[in-house]
Amino acid sequence: MPLRNRFVILTCFTGLAVTMPSQSAHAQIAVFKDSSNSWLQGITLQGEAEGGIMANPARPDNGINFGNFLSDHANQLQLNQLSLTLSKNIDSSKPETQFGFTIQALYGSDGRYYELLGISNKITSKRYQILPIQAHVDAHLNMLTSGGLDMQAGILEAPMGVEVLEPTARPFYTLAYTAQYSVPFEHLGAMFHLHITPHLDFNFGVDPGNQTTFGKNDNNNAAAGYFGFNLNGLANGKLNIVELSRVGPENAVAILGKRANTAQRYWNDIAAYYTLNSKITLTGEFNFLHDVGLRAENYSFVTYASYKLTPHWTLNYRGEIFRDNSGLSVVSFLKNQAYMNAFLSSDVSVEAAPPTTYGGLTLGATYSPDIGHGVRIFALRPEIRFDRSLNGTSPFNNGRNIGMFTFGGDATIGF
């Protein structure tokens, strides 16, 4: 499909984020375990590596699995993540005031999509990028309510959506359309979580914009912010609901002129997590995005199910319907820096499609044995995926096909 210049106005309708704090299965090294200071004793170091491949029998001419970020290069094995994390966690269930931090550095192909303008987008133009993925101070303050207030400030992973960057905290190697095109990815800002009751949290935050910072590294002169709620432990502890909305200008002044400072983008995501029994968990997510400046909308519904077959094997399902009402959202970026350049409207090389309703079905498994020998994380995730246009367009395999079949998976190891 020939590229169309109008897609330069993509100021990254994209993202991935964490809805709920996830305790991944990282092994961790107590850096100051012999210290007499109890706060220092809680500082840990953990590491992880992930690599994968998604094969595409159609062998698209441009070598791209359309509509995929982390597994974008068809039939090519790549190192997605090599990460190190130094942290001091806080425990918000405890009533006392606490302080902590997280510093996480990442190297790999995933880094192309999780940079911040002015901080990490100019380090290298190679496929394998290096960047700080998290660098924030954390606090649990015993104030306002009996549950207190949690705060994070600094470089943050965006808090919206079901699927996350951390591979051991999501069911598949590939991402849903919703997790790529309808939620933010990274922020330089602050998030707050007010524990109103054991069953209700209120969440709010502020930042310069999705993957922007300040001054010339902000594509407009306005801030954006979050607000939403968590409903915890409903239905006898089996059901959790997370709603998060975001409002603020996200487009570049270079594209829309001064109107970019007031043209709002509205992001809305709600997800329900239900544990049916000790083996079966179900998740449903609804997302709606409206951009005033681009006159564009996305809406989607994603369902997930997992079945714990044995202590080491879990079977996973994902089904999605995603509507890109304008054709401005679902694109593949053809150069290593194209995604980040889109924020400032420069050198944006993309493969695009007309307005399309996408259907996606993914089936897979996670094999995660305890292999010992100092290795605390080991996971293999094979998957098969079929994507199809539901309204007759041909967005896949360089514009040749109405559908796309891919298969592959990833491997993750941590210490």
C-alpha positions in Angstrom: 0.0 0.0 0.0 1.5 3.4 -0.9 2.2 5.7 2.0 0.0 8.7 2.4 1.4 12.0 3.6 -1.6 12.8 5.7 -0.5 10.3 8.2 2.2 12.7 9.4 -0.6 14.1 11.6 -0.3 11.0 13.7 1.0 12.3 17.0 1.0 8.8 18.3 -2.5 7.4 18.9 -0.6 4.7 20.7 0.2 3.3 24.0 0.5 0.6 26.6 0.0 0.8 30.3 -0.5 -0.8 33.6 -4.0 -0.8 35.1 -3.3 -2.6 38.3 -0.1 -3.0 40.3 1.2 -6.4 39.2 3.6 -8.5 41.2 5.6 -10.3 38.5 7.7 -13.4 39.3 11.0 -11.6 39.3 13.8 -13.1 41.4 15.4 -10.3 43.3 18.8 -9.7 44.9 18.8 -7.8 48.3 21.5 -5.2 47.5 22.0 -4.2 51.2 20.9 -7.4 53.0 23.6 -7.1 55.6 22.9 -3.4 56.4 21.7 -2.5 59.9 19.2 0.0 58.2 15.9 -1.6 57.6 15.0 0.7 54.7 18.2 -0.2 52.9 17.5 -3.9 53.5 14.4 -3.5 51.3 16.3 -2.3 48.2 16.4 -5.0 45.5 17.9 -5.6 42.1 16.3 -7.8 39.5 17.0 -8.6 35.9 15.1 -10.1 32.9 15.6 -10.9 29.2 12.9 -11.5 26.6 13.1 -12.4 22.9 10.7 -13.7 20.4 9.5 -14.1 16.8 6.2 -14.0 14.9 6.3 -15.9 11.6 4.1 -14.7 8.8 3.6 -17.3 6.0 2.4 -14.5 3.6 5.9 -12.9 3.7 4.8 -9.3 3.3 7.0 -7.4 0.8 8.0 -4.8 3.4 8.7 -7.4 6.1 6.2 -5.9 8.5 3.4 -7.6 10.5 0.9 -4.8 10.1 -0.7 -3.6 13.3 2.0 -5.0 15.6 4.5 -3.0 17.5 6.6 -5.4 19.6 6.5 -8.2 17.0 6.5 -5.9 14.0 9.3 -7.6 11.9 7.9 -10.7 10.3 9.9 -13.9 10.4 12.8 -12.3 12.4 13.9 -13.3 15.8 14.6 -10.2 18.0 15.7 -9.3 21.5 12.7 -7.4 22.8 13.9 -6.6 26.3 17.0 -6.8 28.5 16.2 -4.9 31.7 17.6 -4.2 35.1 15.5 -2.8 37.9 16.6 -1.3 41.2 13.8 -0.6 43.6 12.5 -0.1 47.1 8.9 -1.1 47.1 6.2 0.4 49.4 3.3 -1.7 50.9 0.1 0.4 50.8 -1.6 -2.1 53.0 0.5 -1.0 56.0 -0.8 2.1 57.9 2.6 3.8 58.4 4.1 6.4 56.0 6.7 4.9 53.7 9.0 6.0 50.9 10.5 4.1 48.0 11.7 4.3 44.4 12.0 2.4 41.2 14.8 2.8 38.5 14.5 0.6 35.5 16.7 0.6 32.4 15.7 -1.3 29.2 17.7 -2.3 26.1 16.0 -3.9 23.1 13.6 -3.5 20.2 10.6 -2.7 22.5 12.4 0.5 23.5 11.5 2.1 20.2 7.9 2.6 21.4 8.5 3.6 25.0 10.7 6.6 24.8 10.2 10.2 26.1 11.0 13.2 24.0 14.1 15.0 25.2 15.1 12.1 27.5 15.7 9.0 25.5 14.5 9.5 21.8 18.0 10.7 20.6 20.2 8.1 22.2 20.4 5.9 19.2 18.6 5.4 15.9 19.1 1.6 15.9 16.4 -1.0 16.2 17.7 -1.9 19.7 17.2 1.1 21.9 18.4 1.9 25.4 16.3 4.0 27.7 15.1 4.6 31.3 11.7 3.0 31.3 11.0 4.0 35.0 12.7 6.4 37.3 10.3 7.6 40.0 10.0 8.2 43.7 7.2 6.5 45.6 5.4 7.3 48.8 2.6 6.0 50.9 1.3 8.8 53.1 -0.9 8.1 56.1 -3.3 10.9 55.5 -6.8 11.9 54.3 -8.3 8.5 54.7 -7.7 5.4 56.8 -6.2 3.7 53.8 -3.9 6.7 53.0 -2.6 8.2 49.8 0.0 6.6 47.4 2.1 8.8 45.1 4.5 8.2 42.3 6.5 11.0 40.6 9.0 10.9 37.8 9.3 8.7 34.7 6.2 6.5 34.9 4.7 3.7 32.8 1.3 5.0 31.8 -1.4 3.5 34.1 -4.2 2.8 31.6 -5.1 -0.6 30.0 -5.0 -4.3 30.6 -1.8 -5.3 28.8 1.5 -4.1 30.0 5.2 -3.8 28.9 6.4 -6.4 31.4 6.2 -9.7 29.5 5.5 -11.9 32.6 2.5 -9.8 33.5 0.5 -10.2 30.2 -0.7 -13.4 28.6 0.7 -13.1 25.1 3.9 -12.0 23.2 1.8 -9.8 20.8 -0.4 -7.0 22.0 -4.0 -6.2 21.4 -4.9 -3.3 19.1 -6.3 -1.5 22.1 -3.0 -1.8 24.0 -1.1 -0.3 21.1 -3.4 2.4 19.7 -5.8 3.5 22.4 -3.8 4.0 25.6 -0.7 6.0 26.4 2.7 4.5 27.0 5.0 6.7 29.1 4.9 9.9 31.2 7.0 12.3 33.0 4.6 13.3 35.7 2.9 12.2 38.9 0.1 9.7 39.8 -1.9 9.5 43.0 -4.0 6.7 44.4 -6.3 7.6 47.3 -7.6 4.5 49.2 -11.0 5.7 50.2 -12.3 2.4 51.5 -11.1 -1.2 51.3 -13.3 -1.5 48.2 -12.8 1.9 46.6 -9.7 3.8 45.3 -9.7 7.1 43.5 -6.9 7.7 41.0 -5.7 10.9 39.5 -2.5 12.4 37.9 -1.0 15.0 35.7 1.8 15.2 33.1 2.8 17.2 30.0 1.4 14.6 27.6 1.9 11.1 26.3 5.6 10.5 25.9 6.4 14.3 25.9 8.3 16.3 28.5 8.8 20.1 28.7 9.8 23.0 26.5 10.7 22.1 22.9 10.2 18.4 23.9 6.5 19.0 24.4 4.6 19.0 21.2 2.1 21.6 22.6 1.9 24.0 25.6 -0.8 22.2 27.6 -0.9 19.6 30.3 -3.0 16.4 30.4 -4.3 14.4 33.3 -6.0 11.2 34.6 -8.9 10.5 36.8 -10.7 7.2 37.6 -11.5 4.6 40.2 -10.8 1.0 41.3 -13.5 -1.2 42.8 -11.7 -3.9 44.7 -12.7 -7.3 46.1 -16.3 -7.4 44.9 -18.3 -10.6 44.6 -16.7 -12.2 47.6 -13.2 -11.1 46.5 -13.5 -12.5 42.9 -14.2 -9.3 41.0 -12.1 -6.1 40.5 -13.0 -3.2 38.2 -10.7 -0.5 37.1 -11.9 2.6 35.3 -9.5 5.3 34.1 -10.1 8.4 31.9 -7.6 10.9 30.6 -8.2 14.4 29.1 -5.7 16.8 27.5 -4.3 18.0 24.2 -1.9 15.5 22.6 -1.3 16.8 19.1 1.6 18.9 17.8 1.4 22.6 17.3 3.5 21.9 14.1 0.5 20.1 12.7 -2.6 21.9 14.0 -1.1 25.3 14.9 -2.2 27.0 18.1 -5.4 24.9 18.1 -3.2 22.0 19.3 -3.1 23.7 22.7 -6.8 23.4 23.3 -8.0 20.5 21.0 -8.6 17.8 23.6 -8.1 14.1 23.3 -10.4 12.0 25.5 -9.2 8.5 26.5 -11.5 6.2 28.4 -10.8 2.6 29.5 -12.7 0.2 31.9 -11.7 -3.3 32.7 -13.2 -6.1 34.8 -11.1 -8.9 36.2 -13.0 -12.0 37.5 -11.6 -15.1 39.1 -14.1 -17.8 38.5 -12.2 -20.4 40.5 -8.6 -21.5 41.2 -8.1 -22.4 37.5 -10.1 -20.0 35.4 -9.8 -16.2 35.2 -11.8 -13.9 32.9 -11.1 -10.3 31.8 -13.1 -7.9 29.8 -12.0 -4.4 28.6 -13.9 -1.6 26.8 -12.1 1.4 25.5 -13.2 4.6 23.8 -10.9 7.4 22.4 -12.0 10.6 20.8 -9.6 13.3 19.4 -11.1 16.7 18.7 -8.1 18.0 16.8 -7.9 15.1 14.4 -11.6 14.4 14.3 -10.9 10.8 15.0 -12.3 8.0 17.2 -11.4 4.5 18.2 -13.6 2.1 20.2 -12.9 -1.5 21.1 -13.8 -4.5 23.2 -11.4 -7.1 24.3 -12.0 -10.4 26.2 -9.5 -12.6 27.8 -9.6 -16.1 29.5 -7.0 -18.2 31.1 -7.1 -21.8 32.3 -4.4 -23.1 34.6 -4.0 -26.6 33.2 -1.2 -27.7 35.6 1.1 -25.8 38.0 3.4 -25.0 35.1 1.0 -24.7 32.1 -1.6 -22.1 31.5 -3.8 -21.8 28.4 -4.8 -18.3 27.2 -7.4 -16.8 24.9 -7.9 -13.2 23.6 -10.6 -11.9 21.3 -10.9 -8.3 20.2 -13.0 -6.1 18.0 -11.3 -2.7 17.3 -12.8 0.1 15.2 -10.5 2.7 13.8 -13.0 5.2 12.6 -10.6 7.5 10.7 -7.8 5.3 9.5 -5.4 7.5 11.5 -4.8 5.1 14.3 -3.7 1.6 13.2 -0.5 2.0 11.4 2.9 0.4 11.4 6.1 2.5 11.7 8.6 1.5 9.1 11.8 3.2 10.5 13.3 2.8 13.9 12.7 6.4 14.9 9.4 7.0 13.0 7.2 6.4 16.0 8.8 9.0 18.2 9.3 11.4 15.2 5.5 11.3 14.8 5.1 13.3 18.0 6.8 16.2 16.5 5.7 15.6 12.9 9.1 14.8 11.3 10.3 11.9 9.1 7.3 9.8 9.7 7.4 6.7 7.5 4.3 4.5 8.0 2.2 1.7 6.4 -1.4 2.8 6.8 -4.9 1.6 6.1 -8.3 3.1 5.5 -10.9 3.2 8.2 -11.3 -0.4 9.3 -13.0 -2.6 11.9 -10.4 -5.1 13.0 -11.1 -8.5 14.5 -8.4 -10.4 16.3 -8.2 -13.9 17.8 -5.2 -15.1 19.7 -4.7 -18.5 21.3 -1.6 -19.5 23.3 -0.1 -21.1 26.3 2.4 -20.2 29.0 4.9 -22.8 30.2 6.6 -21.6 33.4 8.5 -24.3 35.3 10.7 -23.7 38.3 14.1 -24.7 37.0 16.2 -23.6 40.0 19.9 -22.9 39.7 19.4 -19.3 40.6 16.9 -18.8 37.8 13.6 -17.7 39.3 11.8 -16.7 36.1 11.6 -18.9 33.0 8.6 -18.7 30.6 7.8 -19.9 27.1 4.8 -18.5 25.4 3.8 -20.0 22.0 0.8 -18.4 20.3 -1.2 -18.4 17.1 -3.0 -15.2 15.9 -5.5 -14.4 13.2 -6.4 -10.8 12.3 -9.1 -9.8 9.8 -10.7 -6.7 8.5 -14.5 -7.0 9.2 -15.6 -4.3 6.8 -13.9 -5.4 3.5 -10.7 -3.4 3.6 -7.3 -5.0 2.9 -4.8 -3.6 5.5 -2.5 -6.6 5.9 0.6 -7.9 4.2 1.5 -4.6 2.6 -2.1 -4.0 1.5 -2.6 -7.4 -0.2 -4.9 -9.2 2.1 -8.1 -8.9 4.1 -6.6 -11.1 6.9 -3.3 -12.0 8.4 -2.2 -15.3 10.1 0.9 -15.3 12.3 2.4 -17.8 14.7 5.4 -17.8 17.1 6.0 -16.7 20.6 8.7 -15.6 23.0 10.9 -16.8 25.8 11.6 -14.9 29.1 14.3 -15.6 31.7 15.1 -13.7 34.8 17.4 -13.8 37.8 
